[in-house]
């Protein structure tokens, strides 16, 4: 091995190359959120993304293989945030009645996904019909949501709060209802109070799991 010390990493303005690259990636993600979430995926070019993020096309391709990978990253981000929020809220209400646990979990999901109509559009509209790969990614997340909701339902069954039956189709229906309701809210300029969305979804979940 050579006894030479490795060449120092170049720094500009007190920031390393890694830090500057991370900043560029964040700017591209922010540009994707703004443009995909307002203009739409199909109407947004890589050139427009780069101009909005103030990065070069070369820099774009250093981070993403194309628009689809950027859209996938944004979809993953909102789902991860919503999943963590829902699971945390449900766990923190572990000692409460089922109605309270469900209401807090639903509120956490709605708060994250409906906090910004751009996220709602990306999560529930723009990812549909883009490609077979993105559809597999979307369906994989649907499967993860089904498993998470089923685990919560099985806990309620063990506690004697829910009917003991196969709830998988029920959870698929609830996921569809939740997604469409949040999208409906975002598409109508948020003219429905978020509390109303939370209350309606809570009633739906409780009715679905407590009745035969």
C-alpha positions in Angstrom: 0.0 0.0 0.0 1.1 3.6 -0.7 2.3 5.5 2.3 0.7 8.7 0.9 -2.0 10.4 2.8 -5.3 10.6 0.9 -5.9 13.8 -1.0 -8.0 16.3 1.0 -11.6 16.6 0.0 -12.2 19.9 -1.7 -14.4 22.4 0.2 -16.2 25.4 -1.1 -17.6 28.1 1.2 -16.9 25.9 4.2 -19.0 23.0 2.7 -17.7 19.6 1.6 -18.6 18.1 -1.7 -20.9 15.6 0.1 -22.7 18.5 1.8 -23.1 20.4 -1.4 -24.4 17.3 -3.1 -26.9 16.6 -0.3 -28.1 20.2 -0.6 -28.6 19.8 -4.4 -30.6 16.6 -3.8 -32.8 18.4 -1.3 -33.4 21.2 -3.8 -34.4 18.7 -6.4 -36.8 17.0 -4.0 -38.3 20.3 -3.1 -38.6 21.2 -6.8 -40.3 17.8 -7.5 -42.7 18.4 -4.6 -43.7 21.8 -6.0 -43.9 21.0 -9.7 -45.3 17.4 -9.5 -47.7 18.6 -6.8 -49.0 21.6 -8.7 -48.4 21.3 -12.4 -48.4 17.4 -12.4 -45.8 14.8 -13.3 -46.6 14.6 -17.0 -46.4 18.4 -17.4 -43.0 18.7 -15.7 -39.8 18.4 -17.6 -36.3 17.7 -16.3 -35.3 21.1 -17.5 -38.0 22.8 -15.5 -37.0 20.7 -12.4 -33.4 21.8 -12.8 -34.3 25.4 -13.3 -36.5 25.4 -10.2 -33.8 23.7 -8.1 -31.0 25.8 -9.5 -29.0 22.8 -10.5 -27.5 21.6 -13.8 -28.9 18.7 -15.8 -25.6 16.9 -15.0 -26.2 17.4 -11.3 -29.8 16.0 -11.7 -28.5 12.8 -13.3 -25.9 12.4 -10.5 -28.9 12.1 -8.1 -31.7 10.5 -10.1 -31.9 8.4 -13.2 -34.9 10.4 -14.4 -38.2 12.0 -13.4 -39.7 8.7 -12.4 -37.0 8.0 -9.7 -37.6 11.5 -8.3 -41.3 10.9 -8.1 -40.7 7.5 -6.5 -38.5 9.1 -3.9 -41.2 11.6 -3.0 -43.9 8.9 -2.9 -41.7 6.9 -0.5 -41.0 9.9 1.7 -44.7 10.7 2.3 -45.6 7.1 2.9 -42.7 6.6 5.4 -43.7 9.8 7.2 -47.4 8.8 7.4 -46.6 5.2 8.4 -44.3 6.4 11.3 -46.9 8.9 12.5 -49.8 6.4 12.4 -47.8 3.7 14.2 -46.5 6.1 16.8 -49.9 7.6 17.6 -51.5 4.1 17.9 -48.8 2.9 20.2 -48.9 6.0 22.4 -52.6 5.4 22.9 -52.1 1.8 23.8 -53.9 2.0 27.1 -57.0 3.8 25.7 -60.2 2.4 24.2 -60.3 1.3 20.6 -62.2 4.4 19.5 -59.4 6.6 20.9 -56.6 4.5 19.4 -58.2 4.6 16.0 -59.0 8.3 16.1 -55.4 9.2 17.0 -54.0 6.9 14.4 -56.3 8.3 11.7 -55.6 11.9 12.8 -51.9 11.2 12.5 -52.3 9.8 9.0 -54.5 12.6 7.8 -52.3 15.3 9.4 -49.3 14.1 7.5 -50.9 13.4 4.1 -53.3 16.3 4.1 -50.9 18.9 5.6 -49.9 20.0 2.1 -52.1 19.4 -1.0 -49.0 18.9 -3.0 -48.1 15.8 -1.0 -51.7 14.5 -1.3 -51.6 14.9 -5.1 -48.2 13.1 -5.3 -49.3 10.3 -3.0 -52.7 9.6 -4.5 -52.8 10.9 -8.0 -49.5 11.5 -9.8 -48.0 8.0 -9.1 -50.9 6.2 -10.8 -50.3 4.9 -14.4 -46.7 6.2 -14.8 -45.0 2.8 -15.3 -45.0 -0.8 -14.4 -42.1 -0.3 -12.0 -43.8 2.6 -10.2 -47.0 0.6 -10.0 -45.2 -2.2 -8.3 -43.7 0.3 -5.9 -47.2 1.7 -5.2 -48.7 -1.7 -4.7 -45.9 -2.7 -2.4 -46.8 0.3 -0.2 -50.4 -0.8 -0.3 -49.3 -4.2 1.0 -47.4 -2.6 3.8 -50.4 -0.5 4.8 -52.6 -3.5 4.8 -50.2 -5.4 7.1 -50.0 -2.5 9.5 -53.7 -2.1 9.7 -54.3 -5.8 10.1 -51.8 -5.9 13.0 -53.7 -3.2 14.7 -57.0 -5.0 14.1 -55.7 -8.3 15.4 -54.7 -6.5 18.6 -58.2 -5.2 18.9 -59.5 -8.7 18.4 -57.3 -10.1 21.2 -58.6 -7.4 23.5 -62.2 -8.3 22.6 -62.9 -5.0 20.9 -63.2 -6.2 17.3 -65.0 -9.1 15.6 -62.7 -12.1 15.0 -62.8 -12.6 11.2 -60.6 -12.1 8.1 -60.3 -8.3 7.9 -57.9 -8.1 4.9 -60.6 -7.1 2.3 -61.9 -4.6 4.8 -58.5 -3.0 5.2 -58.1 -2.7 1.5 -61.4 -0.9 1.3 -60.5 1.4 4.1 -57.1 2.3 2.5 -59.0 3.1 -0.7 -61.5 5.2 1.2 -58.8 7.1 3.1 -56.8 7.8 0.0 -59.8 9.1 -1.9 -61.1 11.2 0.9 -57.7 13.0 1.4 -57.4 13.5 -2.4 -61.0 14.8 -2.5 -60.1 17.3 0.2 -56.9 18.5 -1.6 -58.6 18.8 -5.0 -61.4 20.9 -3.6 -59.0 23.5 -2.1 -59.4 22.1 1.4 -63.0 23.4 1.9 -63.7 20.5 4.3 -62.2 20.7 7.8 -59.5 18.2 8.5 -61.3 17.3 11.7 -64.3 16.2 9.6 -62.1 13.9 7.5 -60.6 12.4 10.7 -64.0 11.9 12.3 -65.5 10.2 9.1 -62.6 7.8 8.7 -62.7 7.0 12.4 -66.4 6.1 12.2 -65.7 4.0 9.1 -62.9 2.0 10.7 -64.8 1.4 13.9 -67.9 0.3 12.0 -65.9 -2.0 9.8 -64.0 -3.9 12.5 -66.7 -4.1 15.2 -69.6 -5.4 13.1 -69.7 -9.0 11.7 
